[in-house]
């Protein structure tokens, strides 16, 4: 019987740069949130359309430097999410690739208006999987394409 080779866990900080290539987003600052189950992104102007019998969701991603990216993706469905303030919300979600630390992974990404929140994106436990380990005392340890930084910034917020 072949022995399963265990991958070495890679370390990420509590904030990291990530990319969403399918959505043509080259870089977004994401908060790594081990208290959240899945990933979410700040989306506005959410509209649903059907093209050739496939349901799509069109939305605008609002980045913190006030830039916006209009994009669309096939709608994967809806999830009931309990937000940090305890409210339960029905959110649309898509399946898309995330590029972080040079690794591409397909994730479920819910869409919601994050309003005054500090980060455009949250990456939860399910999106992190078993591949990454979080060091909460470091931020910006990696870049989306995997070129690691020598010293992560150790600012806490």
VEXGU-706541 format. One line per 3 residues: number of its first residue (from 1); their letters; for each residue x, y, z of N, C-alpha, C, O. Coordinates in Angstrom, 3 decimals, padded with zeros to 6 digits. Layout:
VEXGU-706541
NUM = a = X,Y,Z,X,Y,Z,X,Y,Z,X,Y,Z ~ ...
END
This chain:
VEXGU-706541
1 = xxx = 000.834,-001.170,000.000,000.000,000.000,000.000,000.888,001.245,000.000,001.826,001.354,000.790 ~ 000.579,002.171,-000.892,001.385,003.390,-001.008,001.143,004.287,000.197,000.011,004.483,000.641 ~ 002.241,004.823,000.706,002.139,005.712,001.856,001.779,007.112,001.374,002.368,007.621,000.421
4 = xxx = 000.810,007.726,002.042,000.379,009.062,001.644,001.391,010.076,002.156,001.692,010.135,003.348 ~ 001.911,010.878,001.218,002.886,011.886,001.596,002.160,013.082,002.202,001.237,013.626,001.596 ~ 002.575,013.488,003.390,001.940,014.618,004.044,002.597,015.903,003.579,003.819,016.051,003.612
7 = xxx = 001.739,016.844,003.138,002.247,018.135,002.704,002.626,018.979,003.906,001.972,018.942,004.948 ~ 003.684,019.729,003.738,004.082,020.648,004.793,003.114,021.824,004.796,002.830,022.412,003.753 ~ 002.616,022.156,005.974,001.708,023.298,006.087,002.495,024.576,005.855,003.632,024.719,006.302
10 = xxx = 001.861,025.502,005.144,002.477,026.797,004.894,001.847,027.807,005.837,000.671,027.697,006.184 ~ 002.615,028.767,006.240,002.151,029.742,007.219,001.685,031.008,006.508,002.353,031.521,005.610 ~ 000.527,031.496,006.932,000.020,032.786,006.464,-000.266,033.636,007.689,-000.471,033.121,008.788
13 = xxx = -000.277,034.930,007.485,-000.575,035.854,008.568,-002.067,036.111,008.676,-002.856,035.503,007.953 ~ -002.458,037.001,009.568,-003.881,037.281,009.778,-004.454,038.166,008.684,-005.674,038.263,008.549 ~ -003.602,038.811,007.900,-004.005,039.546,006.690,-003.073,039.099,005.582,-001.867,038.976,005.793
16 = xxx = -003.621,038.856,004.408,-002.786,038.436,003.284,-003.330,039.027,001.994,-004.492,039.425,001.906 ~ -002.461,039.071,001.001,-002.866,039.451,-000.342,-003.305,038.189,-001.066,-002.633,037.160,-001.012 ~ -004.434,038.282,-001.739,-004.950,037.146,-002.501,-005.403,037.666,-003.865,-005.585,038.869,-004.052
19 = xxx = -005.578,036.764,-004.794,-006.099,037.104,-006.120,-007.256,036.174,-006.438,-007.314,035.043,-005.955 ~ -008.179,036.666,-007.261,-009.312,035.868,-007.730,-009.272,035.903,-009.253,-009.974,036.701,-009.873 ~ -008.452,035.040,-009.862,-008.218,035.111,-011.306,-009.478,034.982,-012.160,-009.589,035.652,-013.186
22 = xxx = -010.436,034.128,-011.757,-011.665,033.956,-012.541,-012.474,035.253,-012.599,-013.206,035.496,-013.558 ~ -012.332,036.080,-011.561,-013.073,037.342,-011.488,-012.235,038.521,-011.977,-012.669,039.672,-011.918 ~ -011.018,038.217,-012.465,-010.078,039.226,-012.961,-009.686,040.235,-011.875,-009.505,041.423,-012.144
25 = xxx = -009.562,039.733,-010.651,-009.100,040.545,-009.531,-007.676,040.091,-009.220,-007.456,038.993,-008.709 ~ -006.708,040.965,-009.541,-005.300,040.602,-009.404,-004.808,040.629,-007.967,-003.888,039.894,-007.608 ~ -005.421,041.478,-007.140,-004.978,041.547,-005.755,-006.069,042.149,-004.892,-006.696,043.142,-005.261
28 = xxx = -006.286,041.541,-003.747,-007.232,042.040,-002.769,-006.659,041.715,-001.387,-006.065,040.655,-001.190 ~ -006.838,042.621,-000.444,-006.387,042.349,000.922,-007.495,041.572,001.622,-008.636,042.022,001.717 ~ -007.124,040.397,002.106,-008.087,039.519,002.762,-007.693,039.318,004.215,-006.514,039.184,004.543
31 = xxx = -008.700,039.298,005.080,-008.480,038.964,006.478,-008.697,037.466,006.615,-009.719,036.932,006.182 ~ -007.737,036.800,007.216,-007.868,035.375,007.477,-008.684,035.249,008.757,-008.256,035.710,009.815 ~ -009.861,034.625,008.666,-010.805,034.596,009.774,-011.142,033.154,010.122,-012.030,032.551,009.520
34 = xxx = -010.429,032.611,011.094,-010.654,031.212,011.470,-011.982,031.031,012.199,-012.410,029.900,012.428 ~ -012.635,032.126,012.565,-013.959,032.041,013.178,-015.062,031.892,012.139,-016.181,031.497,012.468 ~ -014.750,032.207,010.890,-015.725,032.078,009.798,-015.551,030.717,009.143,-014.444,030.180,009.101
37 = xxx = -016.630,030.164,008.637,-016.545,028.866,007.990,-016.058,029.003,006.545,-015.108,028.330,006.146 ~ -016.708,029.875,005.755,-016.320,029.992,004.349,-015.862,031.412,004.044,-015.823,032.260,004.936 ~ -015.521,031.670,002.807,-015.017,032.971,002.386,-016.162,033.867,001.926,-017.193,033.388,001.454
40 = xxx = -015.963,035.170,002.071,-016.944,036.142,001.606,-016.225,037.355,001.043,-015.095,037.658,001.428 ~ -016.888,038.039,000.134,-016.295,039.230,-000.478,-017.318,040.350,-000.460,-018.525,040.110,-000.497 ~ -016.818,041.578,-000.402,-017.658,042.771,-000.391,-018.201,042.994,-001.795,-017.456,043.364,-002.702
43 = xxx = -019.488,042.771,-001.973,-020.108,042.884,-003.295,-021.293,043.844,-003.224,-022.045,043.857,-002.250 ~ -021.440,044.639,-004.266,-022.563,045.577,-004.364,-023.239,045.368,-005.712,-022.718,044.663,-006.576 ~ -024.394,045.982,-005.882,-025.127,045.926,-007.155,-025.319,044.475,-007.615,-025.125,044.167,-008.791
46 = xxx = -025.693,043.601,-006.707,-025.859,042.182,-007.032,-027.134,042.006,-007.851,-028.224,042.381,-007.419 ~ -026.974,041.423,-009.048,-028.111,041.179,-009.940,-027.999,039.757,-010.482,-026.902,039.234,-010.676 ~ -029.158,039.146,-010.722,-029.188,037.777,-011.233,-029.688,037.795,-012.666,-030.692,038.438,-012.973
49 = xxx = -028.984,037.087,-013.545,-029.373,037.005,-014.952,-029.275,035.548,-015.395,-028.557,034.751,-014.792 ~ -030.003,035.214,-016.452,-029.924,033.871,-017.018,-029.436,033.993,-018.452,-030.008,034.729,-019.256 ~ -028.373,033.264,-018.761,-027.823,033.225,-020.111,-027.712,031.766,-020.534,-027.046,030.967,-019.877
52 = xxx = -028.368,031.430,-021.630,-028.342,030.054,-022.154,-028.668,029.040,-021.062,-027.944,028.062,-020.876 ~ -029.753,029.279,-020.349,-030.256,028.405,-019.286,-029.322,028.260,-018.085,-029.501,027.352,-017.274 ~ -028.328,029.142,-017.962,-027.433,029.127,-016.800,-027.657,030.414,-016.018,-027.648,031.507,-016.584
55 = xxx = -027.861,030.273,-014.699,-028.050,031.452,-013.855,-026.684,032.031,-013.485,-025.787,031.311,-013.046 ~ -026.547,033.331,-013.669,-025.326,034.058,-013.329,-025.659,035.113,-012.292,-026.802,035.553,-012.173 ~ -024.646,035.507,-011.551,-024.777,036.640,-010.651,-023.765,037.692,-011.116,-022.575,037.418,-011.270
58 = xxx = -024.282,038.905,-011.333,-023.428,040.034,-011.710,-023.277,040.902,-010.468,-024.248,041.129,-009.746 ~ -022.062,041.387,-010.214,-021.841,042.190,-009.018,-020.614,043.068,-009.177,-019.815,042.890,-010.097 ~ -020.483,044.008,-008.274,-019.337,044.902,-008.245,-018.578,044.637,-006.960,-019.154,044.663,-005.873
61 = xxx = -017.274,044.380,-007.088,-016.414,044.183,-005.919,-015.850,045.544,-005.546,-015.273,046.246,-006.376 ~ -016.029,045.900,-004.275,-015.535,047.182,-003.783,-014.252,046.937,-003.001,-014.257,046.273,-001.965 ~ -013.150,047.484,-003.515,-011.882,047.344,-002.803,-011.674,048.561,-001.911,-012.250,049.619,-002.165
64 = xxx = -010.879,048.429,-000.898,-010.718,049.483,000.096,-010.036,050.749,-000.425,-010.138,051.799,000.210 ~ -009.352,050.675,-001.553,-008.753,051.893,-002.101,-009.744,052.590,-003.042,-009.359,053.389,-003.896 ~ -011.029,052.266,-002.861,-012.143,052.858,-003.613,-012.181,052.488,-005.086,-012.883,053.139,-005.859
67 = xxx = -011.448,051.467,-005.495,-011.584,050.983,-006.859,-012.691,049.936,-006.874,-012.976,049.298,-005.860 ~ -013.294,049.772,-008.014,-014.348,048.771,-008.147,-014.062,047.899,-009.355,-013.411,048.331,-010.307 ~ -014.546,046.684,-009.310,-014.401,045.751,-010.430,-015.763,045.140,-010.670,-016.302,044.449,-009.805
70 = xxx = -016.329,045.392,-011.855,-017.597,044.747,-012.216,-017.268,043.379,-012.781,-016.372,043.240,-013.613 ~ -017.990,042.379,-012.330,-017.692,041.017,-012.757,-018.950,040.167,-012.682,-019.992,040.628,-012.215 ~ -018.852,038.935,-013.139,-019.975,038.001,-013.037,-019.425,036.582,-012.969,-018.284,036.311,-013.342
73 = xxx = -020.280,035.689,-012.480,-019.891,034.283,-012.356,-021.161,033.451,-012.303,-022.220,033.964,-011.941 ~ -021.074,032.173,-012.658,-022.245,031.308,-012.514,-022.662,031.229,-011.042,-021.817,031.078,-010.160 ~ -023.945,031.330,-010.790,-024.480,031.248,-009.441,-024.461,029.789,-008.999,-025.019,028.924,-009.674
76 = xxx = -023.813,029.518,-007.853,-023.766,028.141,-007.340,-024.955,027.848,-006.437,-025.323,026.688,-006.249 ~ -025.557,028.895,-005.877,-026.699,028.698,-004.998,-026.759,029.778,-003.939,-026.198,030.863,-004.097 ~ -027.455,029.458,-002.847,-027.598,030.390,-001.729,-027.228,029.665,-000.440,-027.475,028.467,-000.305
79 = xxx = -026.642,030.386,000.498,-026.286,029.835,001.810,-026.852,030.739,002.890,-026.917,031.960,002.744 ~ -027.262,030.098,003.982,-027.687,030.871,005.160,-026.443,031.087,006.013,-025.817,030.131,006.471 ~ -026.096,032.345,006.218,-024.872,032.701,006.937,-025.231,033.520,008.170,-026.028,034.456,008.096
82 = xxx = -024.637,033.159,009.301,-024.804,033.961,010.518,-023.633,034.939,010.561,-022.476,034.527,010.649 ~ -023.937,036.229,010.500,-022.888,037.253,010.475,-022.327,037.474,011.879,-022.833,036.923,012.857 ~ -021.284,038.279,011.961,-020.610,038.518,013.237,-021.530,039.172,014.271,-021.299,039.043,015.473
85 = xxx = -022.566,039.870,013.813,-023.490,040.492,014.771,-024.655,039.563,015.135,-025.555,039.963,015.874 ~ -024.643,038.332,014.622,-025.645,037.339,014.991,-026.830,037.225,014.042,-027.632,036.300,014.166 ~ -026.951,038.150,013.097,-028.054,038.086,012.138,-027.833,036.954,011.142,-026.702,036.687,010.737
88 = xxx = -028.916,036.290,010.748,-028.826,035.252,009.722,-029.243,035.872,008.404,-030.275,036.536,008.309 ~ -028.429,035.648,007.395,-028.642,036.263,006.091,-028.570,035.181,005.012,-027.761,034.258,005.108 ~ -029.406,035.294,004.001,-029.364,034.381,002.854,-028.508,035.047,001.784,-028.892,036.070,001.217
91 = xxx = -027.335,034.456,001.512,-026.384,035.065,000.583,-026.193,034.200,-000.657,-026.157,032.973,-000.564 ~ -026.070,034.845,-001.824,-025.686,034.089,-003.011,-024.216,033.684,-002.888,-023.413,034.378,-002.263 ~ -023.885,032.541,-003.500,-022.470,032.179,-003.520,-022.080,031.639,-004.883,-022.904,031.151,-005.656
94 = xxx = -020.778,031.750,-005.140,-020.195,031.261,-006.384,-019.050,030.316,-006.024,-018.575,030.291,-004.889 ~ -018.628,029.556,-007.002,-017.418,028.745,-006.840,-016.374,029.371,-007.748,-016.610,029.564,-008.940 ~ -015.221,029.685,-007.180,-014.184,030.368,-007.940,-012.817,029.981,-007.399,-012.707,029.446,-006.296
97 = xxx = -011.789,030.250,-008.167,-010.434,029.969,-007.720,-009.878,031.154,-006.942,-010.098,032.311,-007.297 ~ -009.150,030.836,-005.869,-008.391,031.839,-005.140,-006.923,031.498,-005.337,-006.545,030.326,-005.340 ~ -006.106,032.515,-005.502,-004.658,032.345,-005.624,-004.035,033.052,-004.432,-004.128,034.271,-004.293
100 = xxx = -003.400,032.266,-003.581,-002.760,032.821,-002.396,-001.507,032.008,-002.129,-001.537,030.777,-002.148 ~ -000.419,032.696,-001.881,000.819,032.007,-001.534,001.291,031.088,-002.675,001.940,030.069,-002.439 ~ 000.948,031.474,-003.922,001.347,030.675,-005.080,000.513,029.432,-005.300,000.812,028.636,-006.190
103 = xxx = -000.525,029.253,-004.505,-001.372,028.066,-004.580,-002.764,028.473,-005.047,-003.348,029.422,-004.523 ~ -003.290,027.758,-006.027,-004.648,028.004,-006.506,-005.560,026.949,-005.904,-005.260,025.756,-005.927 ~ -006.689,027.421,-005.361,-007.646,026.506,-004.745,-009.047,026.960,-005.114,-009.334,028.157,-005.101
106 = xxx = -009.927,026.014,-005.446,-011.314,026.345,-005.743,-012.071,026.458,-004.425,-012.023,025.557,-003.587 ~ -012.774,027.583,-004.253,-013.478,027.840,-002.996,-014.921,028.263,-003.259,-015.277,028.643,-004.374 ~ -015.736,028.189,-002.220,-017.069,028.780,-002.241,-016.921,030.184,-001.680,-016.304,030.380,-000.633
109 = xxx = -017.489,031.164,-002.380,-017.343,032.570,-002.012,-018.717,033.212,-001.950,-019.394,033.329,-002.971 ~ -019.142,033.634,-000.745,-020.434,034.295,-000.632,-020.274,035.770,-000.962,-019.200,036.352,-000.806 ~ -021.381,036.360,-001.427,-021.386,037.765,-001.825,-022.286,038.537,-000.874,-023.438,038.161,-000.659
112 = xxx = -021.762,039.617,-000.304,-022.563,040.446,000.593,-021.967,041.841,000.666,-020.776,042.033,000.419 ~ -022.794,042.801,001.004,-022.314,044.166,001.195,-021.685,044.227,002.580,-022.387,044.163,003.589 ~ -020.374,044.351,002.629,-019.655,044.386,003.904,-019.567,045.800,004.469,-019.022,046.007,005.553
115 = xxx = -020.103,046.767,003.735,-020.215,048.137,004.222,-018.949,048.687,004.842,-017.922,048.799,004.173 ~ -019.018,049.032,006.120,-017.883,049.707,006.758,-016.766,048.772,007.233,-015.832,049.223,007.898 ~ -016.845,047.501,006.909,-015.805,046.572,007.363,-014.449,046.970,006.787,-014.377,047.592,005.727
118 = xxx = -013.376,046.610,007.487,-012.032,047.030,007.094,-011.452,046.273,005.899,-010.560,046.789,005.226 ~ -011.936,045.072,005.623,-011.316,044.251,004.590,-012.326,043.852,003.527,-013.479,043.546,003.832 ~ -011.882,043.859,002.279,-012.730,043.518,001.146,-013.159,042.056,001.207,-014.260,041.706,000.783
121 = xxx = -012.289,041.213,001.733,-012.553,039.776,001.698,-012.205,039.134,003.032,-011.253,039.536,003.700 ~ -012.992,038.125,003.414,-012.663,037.266,004.549,-012.416,035.866,004.009,-013.150,035.396,003.140 ~ -011.407,035.210,004.509,-011.117,033.835,004.123,-011.305,032.974,005.360,-010.554,033.100,006.327
124 = xxx = -012.305,032.098,005.334,-012.635,031.258,006.480,-011.937,029.907,006.463,-011.122,029.621,005.586 ~ -012.270,029.083,007.450,-011.616,027.778,007.640,-011.730,026.866,006.434,-010.747,026.248,006.027 ~ -012.924,026.776,005.856,-013.138,025.854,004.740,-012.283,026.261,003.535,-011.736,025.405,002.839
127 = xxx = -012.171,027.569,003.294,-011.354,028.052,002.181,-009.863,027.813,002.451,-009.103,027.526,001.526 ~ -009.452,027.929,003.702,-008.053,027.670,004.052,-007.716,026.192,003.921,-006.623,025.823,003.492 ~ -008.663,025.366,004.294,-008.424,023.927,004.247,-007.323,023.511,005.209,-007.117,024.152,006.239
130 = xxx = -006.625,022.451,004.877,-005.548,021.946,005.737,-004.178,022.396,005.258,-003.153,022.036,005.837 ~ -004.176,023.182,004.198,-002.911,023.542,003.579,-002.169,024.650,004.323,-000.938,024.680,004.339 ~ -002.927,025.566,004.942,-002.291,026.710,005.584,-002.509,026.707,007.089,-003.524,026.224,007.591
133 = xxx = -001.543,027.253,007.785,-001.622,027.454,009.218,-001.506,028.964,009.443,-000.685,029.620,008.801 ~ -002.313,029.519,010.339,-002.364,030.963,010.544,-001.504,031.370,011.737,-001.633,030.821,012.832 ~ -000.625,032.343,011.503,000.141,032.956,012.582,-000.477,034.327,012.823,-000.264,035.241,012.026
136 = xxx = -001.241,034.494,013.907,-001.973,035.734,014.120,-001.100,036.941,014.467,-001.609,038.059,014.548 ~ 000.192,036.741,014.673,001.060,037.868,015.010,001.747,038.462,013.783,002.524,039.410,013.903 ~ 001.464,037.909,012.606,002.115,038.356,011.370,001.047,038.710,010.344,-000.039,038.130,010.339
139 = xxx = 001.366,039.672,009.473,000.481,039.931,008.335,001.321,040.140,007.094,002.499,040.488,007.169 ~ 000.688,039.918,005.942,001.317,040.071,004.635,002.612,039.267,004.527,003.659,039.793,004.149 ~ 002.517,038.003,004.861,003.668,037.103,004.793,003.925,036.655,003.355,005.064,036.361,002.990
142 = xxx = 002.876,036.601,002.543,003.005,036.124,001.171,002.374,037.112,000.201,001.763,038.102,000.603 ~ 002.535,036.821,-001.075,001.827,037.547,-002.121,000.989,036.519,-002.869,001.209,035.320,-002.704 ~ 000.027,036.959,-003.694,-000.799,035.965,-004.388,000.018,034.965,-005.203,-000.306,033.778,-005.228
145 = xxx = 001.078,035.436,-005.871,001.825,034.551,-006.761,002.842,033.675,-006.039,003.540,032.886,-006.677 ~ 002.936,033.802,-004.728,003.784,032.903,-003.957,005.162,033.420,-003.646,005.935,032.736,-002.975 ~ 005.498,034.614,-004.113,006.799,035.174,-003.759,006.707,035.637,-002.313,006.062,036.638,-002.001
148 = xxx = 007.367,034.885,-001.440,007.219,035.202,-000.018,008.052,036.415,000.346,009.050,036.744,-000.295 ~ 007.603,037.055,001.390,008.291,038.225,001.902,009.209,037.742,003.021,008.884,036.782,003.721 ~ 010.323,038.384,003.187,011.270,037.978,004.230,010.676,038.139,005.622,010.716,037.209,006.429
151 = xxx = 010.127,039.314,005.905,009.563,039.565,007.230,008.126,040.009,007.082,007.842,040.996,006.404 ~ 007.229,039.295,007.704,005.846,039.744,007.719,005.727,040.944,008.649,006.450,041.050,009.640 ~ 004.822,041.830,008.324,004.589,042.971,009.218,003.909,042.428,010.460,003.032,041.569,010.370
154 = xxx = 004.305,042.919,011.598,003.718,042.370,012.821,002.810,043.371,013.520,002.739,043.407,014.748 ~ 002.117,044.184,012.727,001.169,045.125,013.319,-000.087,044.370,013.696,-000.629,043.609,012.894 ~ -000.543,044.580,014.904,-001.812,043.987,015.319,-002.866,045.045,015.225,-002.581,046.235,015.361
157 = x = -004.090,044.618,014.993,-005.174,045.572,014.899,-006.274,045.208,015.843,-007.287,045.904,015.909
END
